Amino acid sequence: MNIESILVNISIWALPVLLAIVLHEVAHGKVADMLGDDTARWMGRLTLNPISHIDPIGTVLIPLVLLVMGSPFLFGYAKPVPVNFNKLRNPKRDMIWVALAGPLTNLALALASTLLLWIAFQMPESMRWFAEPLSMMCQASILINVVLFVFNLLPIPPLDGGRVAIGLLPNHLSYQLERIEPYGFFIVIGLLLLGVFQTVLGPIIYGLGKALVTLAI
C-alpha cells in the first residue's frame, strides 16, 4: 500500500473510528452517572472532546497498523471510562445496563450510518463530490461499529459482554467468571492471535455489515 492510499484510508476511517470508540466510552459513563456513580463526571470523562479519551495504543497505533496492513476491518479502543460499580444503586443489576450502553451505542451508530448512507445514495449526480466520500465514510462507520458491537458482547471480562454475564449469572457463577478478569485481556489477545475470533466472529460481522449496507442501497 503506497503513501497516497494510506492517506486516503486515514481520511475515510479517522472520524468513524474516533466517534465509535469515544461515544462507546462516554455511553458507559453517562449511564453509570444516571444510575448513581458520578465517577466519570467527576473526572471529566463525560465530555465528547476526543483528547480526554484517546489511548495512544488503542486509538491511534492499532487502527493505524491495521490500515497500513490492509486489514479487512479495523479495531480500536479508547481509555476506559472509570466506573465504580459499588456506587451504583443496585450494583449487580445496574452493571448490566452500564456494560450494555457501549455496544448498544455502537449499534445505534451503525444504524444511523446506514440511514446517512441511504441519503448519500439519493443525492443527485451534481453532489457526487460530496456524496462519494460521505458514502465511503458511512460504510467505514457501519463496519467499525458492527465490529465493536459484536466483539464487546463476548462474555469474557473485562469486555462488556463479560460484565453483562457477571450481572446475569447466579452469585456463585458470576464470582467464578469475575475471577478471570485479571487474565481476560491476555485471553482475548491469545484468541485473536490464534484466529479464533476471526473464524467465529468474522462471518457474523461480515453478514451484519453487509445487511446494513444492502438496506441503504
C-alpha positions in Angstrom: 0.0 0.0 0.0 1.5 3.4 -1.1 1.5 6.6 0.9 -1.3 8.1 -1.1 -3.6 5.1 -0.4 -2.7 5.2 3.3 -3.6 8.9 3.5 -6.9 8.3 1.7 -7.8 5.4 4.0 -6.9 7.6 7.1 -9.2 10.4 5.8 -12.0 7.9 5.4 -11.6 5.9 8.6 -10.3 8.5 11.1 -13.6 10.2 12.0 -15.8 7.0 12.1 -13.2 5.2 14.3 -12.9 8.1 16.7 -16.7 8.6 17.0 -17.2 4.9 17.5 -14.8 4.4 20.3 -15.3 7.8 22.1 -19.1 7.6 22.1 -18.8 3.9 23.3 -16.9 5.0 26.4 -19.0 8.2 27.1 -22.1 6.0 27.0 -20.7 3.8 29.7 -20.0 6.8 31.9 -23.3 8.5 31.2 -25.4 5.5 32.1 -23.3 4.9 35.2 -23.9 8.6 36.2 -27.7 8.1 35.7 -27.6 5.1 37.9 -25.7 6.7 40.8 -22.0 6.6 40.0 -20.7 10.1 39.3 -17.0 9.0 39.0 -16.8 9.6 35.2 -18.5 13.0 35.5 -16.3 14.0 38.5 -13.1 13.1 36.4 -14.3 15.0 33.4 -14.8 11.9 31.2 -18.3 12.6 30.0 -17.0 15.1 27.5 -17.1 14.4 23.8 -13.6 16.0 23.5 -11.6 13.1 22.0 -8.4 14.3 23.7 -9.9 13.1 27.0 -10.4 9.6 25.7 -7.6 8.9 23.3 -5.4 6.0 24.2 -2.1 6.2 22.2 -2.1 2.4 21.6 -5.8 1.6 21.2 -7.0 4.8 19.5 -4.0 5.6 17.3 -1.4 2.8 16.9 -3.6 -0.3 16.5 -6.0 1.2 13.9 -3.1 2.8 12.0 -1.2 -0.5 11.8 -4.3 -2.3 10.7 -4.8 0.3 8.0 -1.3 0.0 6.7 -1.5 -3.8 6.7 -4.7 -3.5 4.6 -6.8 -5.3 7.2 -10.4 -6.0 6.0 -11.7 -4.4 9.2 -10.4 -2.0 11.9 -10.5 -2.3 15.6 -9.6 0.1 18.4 -10.4 1.3 21.8 -10.3 4.4 23.9 -9.2 4.9 27.5 -11.9 3.1 29.6 -14.2 5.4 31.4 -13.8 4.8 35.2 -16.9 3.2 36.8 -17.2 2.4 40.5 -19.8 -0.4 40.5 -20.1 -0.1 44.3 -21.6 3.3 43.9 -24.4 2.1 41.6 -27.8 2.0 43.3 -28.1 -1.7 42.5 -24.6 -2.9 41.6 -25.3 -6.3 40.2 -28.3 -5.2 38.1 -27.0 -1.8 37.1 -23.7 -3.3 36.0 -25.6 -4.9 33.1 -27.0 -1.6 31.9 -23.7 0.2 32.2 -21.9 -2.6 30.2 -24.6 -2.7 27.5 -24.5 1.1 27.0 -21.3 0.9 25.0 -22.2 -1.9 22.5 -25.8 -0.5 22.1 -24.3 2.9 21.2 -22.2 1.3 18.5 -25.3 -0.5 17.2 -27.2 2.9 17.1 -24.2 4.5 15.3 -24.2 1.6 12.7 -27.9 2.2 12.1 -27.5 6.0 11.9 -24.7 5.5 9.4 -26.9 3.2 7.4 -29.5 6.0 7.2 -26.9 8.5 6.2 -25.5 6.1 3.6 -29.0 5.8 2.1 -29.2 9.6 2.0 -25.8 9.8 0.2 -27.1 7.3 -2.4 -30.1 9.6 -3.1 -28.0 12.7 -3.8 -28.0 13.9 -7.4 -25.0 13.5 -9.7 -24.1 17.1 -9.2 -23.5 16.3 -5.5 -21.2 13.4 -6.3 -18.1 15.3 -5.0 -19.8 15.2 -1.5 -21.9 12.0 -1.7 -19.0 9.7 -2.7 -16.6 10.4 0.2 -19.7 10.6 2.6 -20.8 7.1 1.4 -17.3 5.7 2.0 -17.2 7.1 5.5 -20.6 5.8 6.2 -19.6 2.3 5.1 -16.5 2.5 7.3 -18.6 3.6 10.2 -21.0 0.7 9.7 -18.1 -1.7 9.8 -16.2 -0.4 12.8 -19.4 -0.1 14.8 -20.5 -3.6 13.9 -17.1 -4.9 14.9 -17.3 -3.1 18.3 -20.9 -4.2 18.9 -20.2 -7.9 18.2 -16.8 -8.1 19.8 -17.6 -6.3 23.0 -20.6 -8.6 23.6 -18.3 -11.6 24.1 -18.8 -13.0 27.6 -15.2 -12.5 28.6 -14.4 -9.9 31.3 -13.3 -7.2 31.1 -15.2 -7.0 27.8 -18.7 -5.6 28.1 -20.3 -9.0 27.5 -18.3 -10.3 30.4 -19.8 -7.7 32.7 -23.3 -8.5 31.4 -22.7 -12.2 32.1 -21.4 -11.4 35.7 -24.6 -9.4 36.3 -26.9 -12.0 34.9 -25.4 -15.2 36.4 -26.2 -16.5 39.9 -23.7 -15.2 42.5 -21.6 -18.3 42.7 -21.1 -18.5 38.9 -20.6 -14.8 38.5 -17.9 -14.9 41.2 -16.1 -17.6 39.2 -16.3 -15.6 36.0 -15.2 -12.4 37.7 -12.1 -14.2 38.9 -10.7 -14.5 35.4 -10.9 -10.7 34.7 -7.2 -10.1 35.5 -6.4 -12.6 32.8 -9.2 -11.5 30.4 -7.0 -9.2 28.3 -4.4 -12.0 27.7 -7.2 -14.5 26.8 -8.6 -12.0 24.3 -5.2 -11.4 22.7 -4.5 -15.1 22.6 -7.8 -15.9 20.9 -7.1 -13.1 18.4 -3.6 -14.4 17.6 -4.9 -17.9 17.2 -7.6 -16.6 14.7 -10.5 -18.0 16.8 -12.3 -14.7 16.8 -11.8 -14.1 13.1 -13.2 -17.6 12.4 -16.2 -17.3 14.7 -17.0 -13.6 14.6 -15.9 -12.9 11.0 -19.0 -14.3 9.3 -21.3 -12.6 11.9 -19.6 -9.2 11.4 -19.5 -9.5 7.6 -23.1 -10.7 7.4 -24.5 -7.9 9.7 -22.4 -5.2 8.0 -23.4 -6.4 4.5 -27.1 -6.5 5.5 -26.9 -2.9 6.7 -25.2 -1.6 3.6 -27.7 -3.5 1.5 -30.5 -1.8 3.3 -29.1 1.6 2.2 -28.7 0.7 -1.5 
